[in-house]
Amino acid sequence: MNWTIWVRQAHRWLAIVFTATVIANFVAMSQGEPPPWIVYSPLLPLFLLLFSGLYLFALPYAAKWRRGRAPG
């Protein structure tokens, strides 16, 4: 499995983890004042999603840059 496929799969799983932590955050807030670790738990997957998403966003542009300009 090459690097890009691994990053794409990790990005998908991070999205699931992020969604679950946000839902848990809302459930905890509906019960009263939640502990800080629940409030801040979505931040780690969010930052990891940011970096993997930026990498995946830049892939097509990097491929064009590596190919160079087409003769024409």
Secondary structure in CASP SS format (residue, H / E / C, confidence):
PFRMAT SS
TARGET T0000
AUTHOR 0000-0000-0000
METHOD secondary structure of the structure
MODEL  1
M C 1.00
N C 1.00
W H 1.00
T H 1.00
I H 1.00
W H 1.00
V H 1.00
R H 1.00
Q H 1.00
A H 1.00
H H 1.00
R H 1.00
W H 1.00
L H 1.00
A H 1.00
I H 1.00
V H 1.00
F H 1.00
T H 1.00
A H 1.00
T H 1.00
V H 1.00
I H 1.00
A H 1.00
N H 1.00
F H 1.00
V H 1.00
A H 1.00
M H 1.00
S H 1.00
Q C 1.00
G C 1.00
E C 1.00
P C 1.00
P C 1.00
P H 1.00
W H 1.00
I H 1.00
V H 1.00
Y C 1.00
S C 1.00
P C 1.00
L H 1.00
L H 1.00
P H 1.00
L H 1.00
F H 1.00
L H 1.00
L H 1.00
L H 1.00
F H 1.00
S H 1.00
G H 1.00
L H 1.00
Y H 1.00
L H 1.00
F H 1.00
A H 1.00
L H 1.00
P H 1.00
Y H 1.00
A H 1.00
A H 1.00
K H 1.00
W H 1.00
R H 1.00
R H 1.00
G C 1.00
R C 1.00
A C 1.00
P C 1.00
G C 1.00
END
